[in-house]
């Protein structure tokens, strides 16, 4: 999906009282839209969770993203491997 569209939809859902989090690998676009709770990953475009079949990395990325839900909105965090 388009990073910009996801960020805009995420902001609307948050205003409705539902916590959201997204995973992004295009920091410049994501910062421009400024969605709440974003995990920035250094991965190739189209592979925000890493390579196919890399379950350990995928689990770490998803866990880090879900951990952002326990914090305040307007939080952007870089995924550290």
PADOLO-123262 format. One record per atom (N, C-alpha, C): chain; x, y negated, z negated; residue in three letters; residue number from 0. Coordinates in nm, 2 decimals, always signed. Example, Ala and Ser with C-alpha at 12.3 -4.5 7.8 and 13.67 -1.06 7.14 Angstrom:
2
  tiza       x       y       z  dopa  pado
     A   +1.32   +0.57   -0.78   ALA     0
     A   +1.23   +0.45   -0.78   ALA     0
     A   +1.32   +0.33   -0.78   ALA     0
     A   +1.28   +0.22   -0.71   SER     1
     A   +1.37   +0.11   -0.71   SER     1
     A   +1.29   +0.00   -0.79   SER     1
//
This chain:
81
  tiza       x       y       z  dopa  pado
     A   +0.08   +0.12   +0.00   UNK     0
     A   +0.00   +0.00   +0.00   UNK     0
     A   +0.09   -0.12   +0.00   UNK     0
     A   +0.03   -0.23   +0.04   UNK     1
     A   +0.10   -0.36   +0.04   UNK     1
     A   +0.12   -0.41   -0.10   UNK     1
     A   +0.24   -0.45   -0.13   UNK     2
     A   +0.28   -0.50   -0.27   UNK     2
     A   +0.19   -0.62   -0.30   UNK     2
     A   +0.17   -0.71   -0.21   UNK     3
     A   +0.09   -0.83   -0.24   UNK     3
     A   -0.05   -0.79   -0.27   UNK     3
     A   -0.12   -0.70   -0.19   UNK     4
     A   -0.25   -0.66   -0.22   UNK     4
     A   -0.27   -0.59   -0.35   UNK     4
     A   -0.18   -0.51   -0.39   UNK     5
     A   -0.18   -0.44   -0.51   UNK     5
     A   -0.17   -0.53   -0.63   UNK     5
     A   -0.08   -0.63   -0.62   UNK     6
     A   -0.07   -0.73   -0.73   UNK     6
     A   -0.19   -0.81   -0.75   UNK     6
     A   -0.26   -0.85   -0.63   UNK     7
     A   -0.38   -0.93   -0.64   UNK     7
     A   -0.49   -0.85   -0.70   UNK     7
     A   -0.51   -0.73   -0.66   UNK     8
     A   -0.61   -0.64   -0.71   UNK     8
     A   -0.59   -0.62   -0.86   UNK     8
     A   -0.46   -0.59   -0.90   UNK     9
     A   -0.42   -0.57   -1.03   UNK     9
     A   -0.47   -0.69   -1.12   UNK     9
     A   -0.45   -0.81   -1.08   UNK    10
     A   -0.48   -0.93   -1.16   UNK    10
     A   -0.63   -0.93   -1.18   UNK    10
     A   -0.71   -0.90   -1.08   UNK    11
     A   -0.86   -0.90   -1.09   UNK    11
     A   -0.90   -0.80   -1.19   UNK    11
     A   -0.85   -0.68   -1.18   UNK    12
     A   -0.88   -0.57   -1.28   UNK    12
     A   -0.85   -0.61   -1.42   UNK    12
     A   -0.74   -0.67   -1.44   UNK    13
     A   -0.70   -0.72   -1.57   UNK    13
     A   -0.80   -0.82   -1.63   UNK    13
     A   -0.84   -0.91   -1.54   UNK    14
     A   -0.94   -1.01   -1.59   UNK    14
     A   -1.07   -0.95   -1.63   UNK    14
     A   -1.10   -0.83   -1.58   UNK    15
     A   -1.22   -0.75   -1.62   UNK    15
     A   -1.20   -0.68   -1.75   UNK    15
     A   -1.08   -0.69   -1.81   UNK    16
     A   -1.05   -0.63   -1.94   UNK    16
     A   -0.99   -0.49   -1.93   UNK    16
     A   -0.94   -0.45   -1.81   UNK    17
     A   -0.88   -0.31   -1.80   UNK    17
     A   -0.73   -0.33   -1.78   UNK    17
     A   -0.65   -0.27   -1.86   UNK    18
     A   -0.51   -0.28   -1.85   UNK    18
     A   -0.46   -0.21   -1.73   UNK    18
     A   -0.36   -0.27   -1.66   UNK    19
     A   -0.30   -0.21   -1.54   UNK    19
     A   -0.15   -0.21   -1.54   UNK    19
     A   -0.09   -0.13   -1.46   UNK    20
     A   +0.05   -0.13   -1.44   UNK    20
     A   +0.08   -0.09   -1.30   UNK    20
     A   +0.18   -0.14   -1.24   UNK    21
     A   +0.22   -0.10   -1.10   UNK    21
     A   +0.37   -0.08   -1.10   UNK    21
     A   +0.41   +0.00   -0.99   UNK    22
     A   +0.55   +0.03   -0.97   UNK    22
     A   +0.58   -0.04   -0.83   UNK    22
     A   +0.69   -0.12   -0.83   UNK    23
     A   +0.72   -0.20   -0.71   UNK    23
     A   +0.87   -0.18   -0.68   UNK    23
     A   +0.90   -0.18   -0.55   UNK    24
     A   +1.04   -0.18   -0.51   UNK    24
     A   +1.07   -0.30   -0.42   UNK    24
     A   +0.98   -0.40   -0.42   UNK    25
     A   +1.00   -0.53   -0.35   UNK    25
     A   +0.99   -0.64   -0.45   UNK    25
     A   +1.09   -0.67   -0.52   UNK    26
     A   +1.09   -0.77   -0.63   UNK    26
     A   +1.05   -0.91   -0.58   UNK    26
     A   +1.10   -0.95   -0.47   UNK    27
     A   +1.07   -1.09   -0.42   UNK    27
     A   +0.92   -1.11   -0.39   UNK    27
     A   +0.86   -1.01   -0.33   UNK    28
     A   +0.71   -1.02   -0.30   UNK    28
     A   +0.63   -1.01   -0.43   UNK    28
     A   +0.67   -0.92   -0.52   UNK    29
     A   +0.60   -0.89   -0.64   UNK    29
     A   +0.61   -1.02   -0.73   UNK    29
     A   +0.72   -1.08   -0.74   UNK    30
     A   +0.73   -1.21   -0.82   UNK    30
     A   +0.65   -1.32   -0.77   UNK    30
     A   +0.63   -1.32   -0.64   UNK    31
     A   +0.55   -1.43   -0.58   UNK    31
     A   +0.40   -1.41   -0.62   UNK    31
     A   +0.35   -1.29   -0.62   UNK    32
     A   +0.21   -1.26   -0.66   UNK    32
     A   +0.19   -1.26   -0.81   UNK    32
     A   +0.30   -1.23   -0.88   UNK    33
     A   +0.30   -1.24   -1.03   UNK    33
     A   +0.19   -1.15   -1.10   UNK    33
     A   +0.18   -1.02   -1.07   UNK    34
     A   +0.08   -0.94   -1.13   UNK    34
     A   +0.13   -0.91   -1.28   UNK    34
     A   +0.04   -0.86   -1.36   UNK    35
     A   +0.07   -0.82   -1.50   UNK    35
     A   +0.14   -0.68   -1.49   UNK    35
     A   +0.22   -0.66   -1.58   UNK    36
     A   +0.29   -0.53   -1.61   UNK    36
     A   +0.33   -0.46   -1.48   UNK    36
     A   +0.46   -0.48   -1.45   UNK    37
     A   +0.52   -0.42   -1.33   UNK    37
     A   +0.65   -0.36   -1.36   UNK    37
     A   +0.67   -0.24   -1.31   UNK    38
     A   +0.80   -0.17   -1.33   UNK    38
     A   +0.87   -0.19   -1.19   UNK    38
     A   +0.98   -0.26   -1.19   UNK    39
     A   +1.06   -0.27   -1.07   UNK    39
     A   +1.16   -0.16   -1.06   UNK    39
     A   +1.16   -0.09   -0.94   UNK    40
     A   +1.25   +0.02   -0.92   UNK    40
     A   +1.34   -0.01   -0.80   UNK    40
     A   +1.46   +0.04   -0.81   UNK    41
     A   +1.56   +0.02   -0.70   UNK    41
     A   +1.56   +0.15   -0.61   UNK    41
     A   +1.45   +0.16   -0.53   UNK    42
     A   +1.43   +0.27   -0.45   UNK    42
     A   +1.40   +0.23   -0.31   UNK    42
     A   +1.42   +0.31   -0.21   UNK    43
     A   +1.39   +0.27   -0.07   UNK    43
     A   +1.24   +0.24   -0.05   UNK    43
     A   +1.20   +0.15   +0.04   UNK    44
     A   +1.07   +0.12   +0.07   UNK    44
     A   +0.99   +0.25   +0.10   UNK    44
     A   +0.88   +0.27   +0.04   UNK    45
     A   +0.80   +0.39   +0.07   UNK    45
     A   +0.82   +0.50   -0.03   UNK    45
     A   +0.92   +0.48   -0.12   UNK    46
     A   +0.96   +0.59   -0.21   UNK    46
     A   +0.97   +0.53   -0.35   UNK    46
     A   +0.87   +0.46   -0.41   UNK    47
     A   +0.89   +0.40   -0.54   UNK    47
     A   +0.91   +0.49   -0.65   UNK    47
     A   +0.88   +0.62   -0.63   UNK    48
     A   +0.90   +0.72   -0.74   UNK    48
     A   +1.02   +0.81   -0.71   UNK    48
     A   +1.10   +0.77   -0.61   UNK    49
     A   +1.22   +0.85   -0.57   UNK    49
     A   +1.19   +0.95   -0.46   UNK    49
     A   +1.29   +1.03   -0.44   UNK    50
     A   +1.28   +1.13   -0.33   UNK    50
     A   +1.18   +1.24   -0.36   UNK    50
     A   +1.12   +1.30   -0.26   UNK    51
     A   +1.02   +1.41   -0.28   UNK    51
     A   +1.09   +1.52   -0.35   UNK    51
     A   +1.02   +1.58   -0.44   UNK    52
     A   +1.06   +1.70   -0.52   UNK    52
     A   +1.16   +1.67   -0.63   UNK    52
     A   +1.18   +1.54   -0.65   UNK    53
     A   +1.27   +1.50   -0.76   UNK    53
     A   +1.19   +1.48   -0.89   UNK    53
     A   +1.13   +1.58   -0.94   UNK    54
     A   +1.04   +1.57   -1.05   UNK    54
     A   +1.10   +1.51   -1.18   UNK    54
     A   +1.22   +1.53   -1.21   UNK    55
     A   +1.27   +1.47   -1.33   UNK    55
     A   +1.28   +1.31   -1.32   UNK    55
     A   +1.32   +1.26   -1.20   UNK    56
     A   +1.32   +1.12   -1.18   UNK    56
     A   +1.18   +1.06   -1.17   UNK    56
     A   +1.09   +1.13   -1.11   UNK    57
     A   +0.95   +1.09   -1.09   UNK    57
     A   +0.89   +1.08   -1.23   UNK    57
     A   +0.91   +1.18   -1.31   UNK    58
     A   +0.86   +1.18   -1.45   UNK    58
     A   +0.91   +1.06   -1.53   UNK    58
     A   +1.04   +1.03   -1.52   UNK    59
     A   +1.10   +0.91   -1.59   UNK    59
     A   +1.04   +0.78   -1.54   UNK    59
     A   +1.02   +0.77   -1.41   UNK    60
     A   +0.96   +0.64   -1.36   UNK    60
     A   +0.82   +0.63   -1.41   UNK    60
     A   +0.74   +0.73   -1.40   UNK    61
     A   +0.60   +0.72   -1.44   UNK    61
     A   +0.59   +0.70   -1.59   UNK    61
     A   +0.67   +0.76   -1.67   UNK    62
     A   +0.67   +0.74   -1.81   UNK    62
     A   +0.71   +0.60   -1.85   UNK    62
     A   +0.81   +0.54   -1.78   UNK    63
     A   +0.84   +0.40   -1.80   UNK    63
     A   +0.73   +0.31   -1.76   UNK    63
     A   +0.66   +0.34   -1.65   UNK    64
     A   +0.55   +0.25   -1.61   UNK    64
     A   +0.44   +0.26   -1.71   UNK    64
     A   +0.40   +0.38   -1.76   UNK    65
     A   +0.30   +0.39   -1.86   UNK    65
     A   +0.33   +0.33   -1.99   UNK    65
     A   +0.46   +0.33   -2.02   UNK    66
     A   +0.50   +0.26   -2.15   UNK    66
     A   +0.47   +0.11   -2.15   UNK    66
     A   +0.47   +0.05   -2.03   UNK    67
     A   +0.44   -0.09   -2.02   UNK    67
     A   +0.29   -0.12   -2.06   UNK    67
     A   +0.21   -0.02   -2.06   UNK    68
     A   +0.07   -0.05   -2.10   UNK    68
     A   +0.05   -0.08   -2.25   UNK    68
     A   +0.15   -0.04   -2.33   UNK    69
     A   +0.14   -0.07   -2.47   UNK    69
     A   +0.19   -0.21   -2.50   UNK    69
     A   +0.24   -0.28   -2.41   UNK    70
     A   +0.28   -0.42   -2.43   UNK    70
     A   +0.19   -0.52   -2.37   UNK    70
     A   +0.23   -0.65   -2.39   UNK    71
     A   +0.14   -0.76   -2.34   UNK    71
     A   +0.14   -0.76   -2.19   UNK    71
     A   +0.04   -0.82   -2.13   UNK    72
     A   +0.04   -0.85   -1.99   UNK    72
     A   +0.15   -0.95   -1.95   UNK    72
     A   +0.17   -0.98   -1.83   UNK    73
     A   +0.27   -1.07   -1.78   UNK    73
     A   +0.41   -1.02   -1.81   UNK    73
     A   +0.43   -0.89   -1.80   UNK    74
     A   +0.56   -0.83   -1.83   UNK    74
     A   +0.61   -0.76   -1.71   UNK    74
     A   +0.74   -0.79   -1.67   UNK    75
     A   +0.80   -0.73   -1.56   UNK    75
     A   +0.93   -0.66   -1.61   UNK    75
     A   +0.95   -0.54   -1.58   UNK    76
     A   +1.06   -0.47   -1.63   UNK    76
     A   +1.14   -0.39   -1.52   UNK    76
     A   +1.27   -0.39   -1.53   UNK    77
     A   +1.35   -0.32   -1.43   UNK    77
     A   +1.37   -0.18   -1.48   UNK    77
     A   +1.35   -0.08   -1.40   UNK    78
     A   +1.37   +0.06   -1.43   UNK    78
     A   +1.52   +0.09   -1.44   UNK    78
     A   +1.57   +0.13   -1.55   UNK    79
     A   +1.71   +0.17   -1.56   UNK    79
     A   +1.72   +0.32   -1.56   UNK    79
     A   +1.81   +0.37   -1.47   UNK    80
     A   +1.83   +0.51   -1.46   UNK    80
     A   +1.93   +0.56   -1.57   UNK    80
//
